[in-house]
Amino acid sequence: MKIKDEYNPSVYLIRERMQKTLGFIVRRHQEWIDRSQTPGDDLDLGYYLESVHLDFYDDTKKTWFLLKYSDIINSD
């Protein structure tokens, strides 16, 4: 991860330092997706869909983040 290479561990491991230095806090979310094949089937074929959300608190730092990491964001 590019942020881990550029900043000390205390920046990305401590939420308050992350918010102050980078301008955002990371929030992880899991959503259960039910994929049962037929009604009444006992097999559990669901899975968790994991996503990461960035909650920005500073518009200037958000703009800087988007400019700096746009190549990674657009690669997905």
C-alpha positions in Angstrom: 0.0 0.0 0.0 1.4 3.3 -1.0 0.4 5.2 2.2 2.2 2.7 4.3 5.4 3.3 2.4 5.2 7.1 2.7 4.0 7.6 6.3 5.0 6.3 9.8 2.9 3.5 11.2 1.6 5.8 13.9 -0.2 7.8 11.1 -2.2 5.0 9.6 -2.7 2.9 12.8 -4.0 5.7 15.1 -7.3 7.2 13.9 -6.8 10.7 15.4 -3.3 10.9 13.7 -4.8 9.7 10.4 -7.5 12.3 10.5 -5.1 15.1 11.4 -2.3 14.1 8.9 -4.2 12.6 6.0 -7.6 14.3 6.5 -9.7 11.0 6.5 -10.5 8.0 8.6 -10.9 4.5 7.1 -14.1 2.6 7.7 -14.5 -1.1 6.7 -17.9 -2.5 5.9 -19.1 -6.1 5.4 -22.4 -7.0 3.8 -23.8 -10.5 3.6 -24.9 -11.5 0.1 -27.3 -14.5 0.1 -26.8 -16.7 -2.9 -29.1 -19.7 -2.2 -29.7 -21.7 -5.4 -33.2 -22.9 -4.8 -35.8 -22.0 -2.1 -35.6 -24.4 0.8 -32.0 -25.5 0.0 -30.0 -26.2 3.1 -26.7 -25.3 1.5 -25.4 -21.9 2.5 -23.9 -20.4 -0.6 -23.6 -16.8 0.6 -20.6 -14.6 1.0 -19.4 -11.4 2.5 -18.9 -8.4 0.3 -16.2 -6.3 1.9 -15.7 -2.6 1.1 -13.6 0.2 2.4 -14.9 3.7 2.9 -12.9 6.9 3.4 -14.6 9.5 5.6 -12.9 12.8 4.7 -12.9 15.7 7.2 -10.8 18.3 5.2 -11.7 19.3 1.6 -8.2 20.4 0.8 -6.7 17.1 1.9 -9.4 15.3 0.0 -8.5 17.1 -3.2 -4.8 16.4 -2.6 -5.5 12.7 -1.9 -7.6 12.4 -5.2 -4.8 14.0 -7.2 -2.0 12.0 -5.6 -3.7 8.6 -5.8 -5.9 8.9 -8.8 -3.9 6.3 -10.7 -4.6 3.7 -8.0 -8.3 4.7 -7.7 -8.9 4.5 -11.5 -7.1 1.2 -11.9 -10.0 -0.8 -10.4 
